[in-house]
């Protein structure tokens, strides 16, 4: 945690302010006149005013100057402020041993001087406080109260006479003036100008000029800030502005803080994305991080987020998002409000959509962050870097967006939704496995035999299958040969991963990934692993799907095509022989989810096709409703409007019925269907919309009979 403590030693100066401090010290050493001198240090909050005071104090001590640090913000009222200020002056006088004989007299004079001082009543936070009574009890024990006819000027002159004998002036630093309320600011400057302007005193007052000028303008002038600044000119003899730190030095300061923090956390900033991060961070830094205090606040926020998400979110993205959150809060709030737009344009694995027209969402977003209009281009650039799929700032076809999704995933970028959610929630969600845990499991997959991975597999089955698929997909380059075999075996034989006929499952092809992994294994191990997977998978239909995909994989996945093909054919023949020894009813246990089209095709190609057709007719003869099990096992499910639940279509492709008739003759099918639905021909010509209320089996039968009638008409026409 970086504190806001000011530096006190030049070895701690990381902003190269030594020249400024040395020049100010020389200016102070050159002061020869006895009059009270007021030096103003002007700077915004966090600009380093207190640090400059600390460095200056060190130099003045080396020249035997007495210095006192006075912070009026610590005290509750003006009378206490004045009392403490007088105490600092007396303390300074006691530092000069030449005045030892005058110490008691000086204390008495301050006590007498205090009796003449009265402060006007003032409203402080709505409460009227009367300070009109003379201050009493000042510097108790330092002197007796003498009574006489002296005026306040006489007492002040007597005090000055003693202070004139100081070898060097007393330097009093007054800090945090801009933290006082309006009444306290006015009172303090009145004290410095009229009440405590003694000889041989140098006041160095540090404050934000704009804040103080605004406070003074309410009493001295028309209320405009310029009036307050004009009043300051009458009090401050040497107005100095805190040196402006160039953007490059400020940025270097912040980067050094980040590097020191990284060393304390025993990690190194990754090389991947470093150049892009530096570019975008510098753009934000130059415009919004203006002071050392800003840098420390950012580092503290980054440190906290990192402690919550260590090794779980890209550290560069954490820095950029924390910068936006702290210094562009309206932008951050809007990003949270339109999260869905940040991930909207994702397309393929190797790229994403680039539009050359700004979306309506982007136009509305810009309006809501209009207060940052002057920096909108850099906000767009940073947003585009963090969220390359965003639908807010589409920078056009000239943009170079070359990162692959796999890279974004592997490097835990917030462009991937799971990592952005982690950042915003400061946690790993209950349904999200941490990257640290996953990498540990991946390591064990690489080294242990499958039989010893029971606990790891059970743990992975606790998370959504598609999330685990993504992890293995995007971290597949880290899998060694044993790991590839183990992952392929798990994805293909554990029901949690392979059993899913939803629309979404079409985008998470466990078989494709498994075959791709096996393609990277030596030939002998590849053949044995595939055979083991096919013969141990609990689902006949899934084993057959693996065989089919391995043999007929699409061109898109040609790298995953199984070789040697002859070995695959031998495995297929052996497996078909095995399943043809099972009761045929085993094929039709779950016809809505496990289809038989691949089974029929592979039996035709590698098995006993005649035996299969004979057994199929016997199966249909056993019970009339078995015909519907067979027909539905050959029909695909439709996912209307991407519904997660499949349905049989109201407009079944006639090619599907033609395939069915390759295994059972038409007249047999019609006979069995009419047993199931005797009134089918009476309903065959009703409006298709009226079929919506029919039972599923009846709707399928009606469509089959329509197909059969159409085919018969075509055959008669051709004949």
HELIX and SHEET records of a PDB file:
HELIX    1   1 UNK A   10  UNK A   12  5                                   3    
HELIX    2   2 UNK A   18  UNK A   29  1                                  12    
HELIX    3   3 UNK A   49  UNK A   62  1                                  14    
HELIX    4   4 UNK A   72  UNK A   74  5                                   3    
HELIX    5   5 UNK A   78  UNK A   94  1                                  17    
HELIX    6   6 UNK A   97  UNK A  102  5                                   6    
HELIX    7   7 UNK A  103  UNK A  116  1                                  14    
HELIX    8   8 UNK A  152  UNK A  163  1                                  12    
HELIX    9   9 UNK A  177  UNK A  179  5                                   3    
HELIX   10  10 UNK A  182  UNK A  190  1                                   9    
HELIX   11  11 UNK A  191  UNK A  195  3                                   5    
HELIX   12  12 UNK A  209  UNK A  217  1                                   9    
HELIX   13  13 UNK A  225  UNK A  235  1                                  11    
HELIX   14  14 UNK A  247  UNK A  264  1                                  18    
HELIX   15  15 UNK A  274  UNK A  288  1                                  15    
HELIX   16  16 UNK A  292  UNK A  309  1                                  18    
HELIX   17  17 UNK A  315  UNK A  327  1                                  13    
HELIX   18  18 UNK A  329  UNK A  337  1                                   9    
HELIX   19  19 UNK A  339  UNK A  342  1                                   4    
HELIX   20  20 UNK A  360  UNK A  368  1                                   9    
HELIX   21  21 UNK A  370  UNK A  375  5                                   6    
HELIX   22  22 UNK A  376  UNK A  386  1                                  11    
HELIX   23  23 UNK A  405  UNK A  410  1                                   6    
HELIX   24  24 UNK A  417  UNK A  425  1                                   9    
HELIX   25  25 UNK A  435  UNK A  447  1                                  13    
HELIX   26  26 UNK A  450  UNK A  452  5                                   3    
HELIX   27  27 UNK A  454  UNK A  460  1                                   7    
HELIX   28  28 UNK A  465  UNK A  474  1                                  10    
HELIX   29  29 UNK A  476  UNK A  478  5                                   3    
HELIX   30  30 UNK A  481  UNK A  493  1                                  13    
HELIX   31  31 UNK A  495  UNK A  498  1                                   4    
HELIX   32  32 UNK A  504  UNK A  507  5                                   4    
HELIX   33  33 UNK A  510  UNK A  519  1                                  10    
HELIX   34  34 UNK A  523  UNK A  536  1                                  14    
HELIX   35  35 UNK A  540  UNK A  552  1                                  13    
HELIX   36  36 UNK A  555  UNK A  560  5                                   6    
HELIX   37  37 UNK A  565  UNK A  579  1                                  15    
HELIX   38  38 UNK A  584  UNK A  588  5                                   5    
HELIX   39  39 UNK A  597  UNK A  606  1                                  10    
HELIX   40  40 UNK A  609  UNK A  622  1                                  14    
HELIX   41  41 UNK A  626  UNK A  633  1                                   8    
HELIX   42  42 UNK A  640  UNK A  642  5                                   3    
HELIX   43  43 UNK A  654  UNK A  660  1                                   7    
HELIX   44  44 UNK A  666  UNK A  676  1                                  11    
HELIX   45  45 UNK A  680  UNK A  683  1                                   4    
HELIX   46  46 UNK A  688  UNK A  693  5                                   6    
HELIX   47  47 UNK A  696  UNK A  718  1                                  23    
SHEET    1   A 5 UNK A  67  UNK A  71  0                                        
SHEET    2   A 5 UNK A 170  UNK A 175  1                                        
SHEET    3   A 5 UNK A 201  UNK A 207  1                                        
SHEET    4   A 5 UNK A  37  UNK A  42  1                                        
SHEET    5   A 5 UNK A 238  UNK A 241  1                                        
SHEET    1   B 2 UNK A 122  UNK A 124  0                                        
SHEET    2   B 2 UNK A 127  UNK A 129 -1                                        
END                                                                             
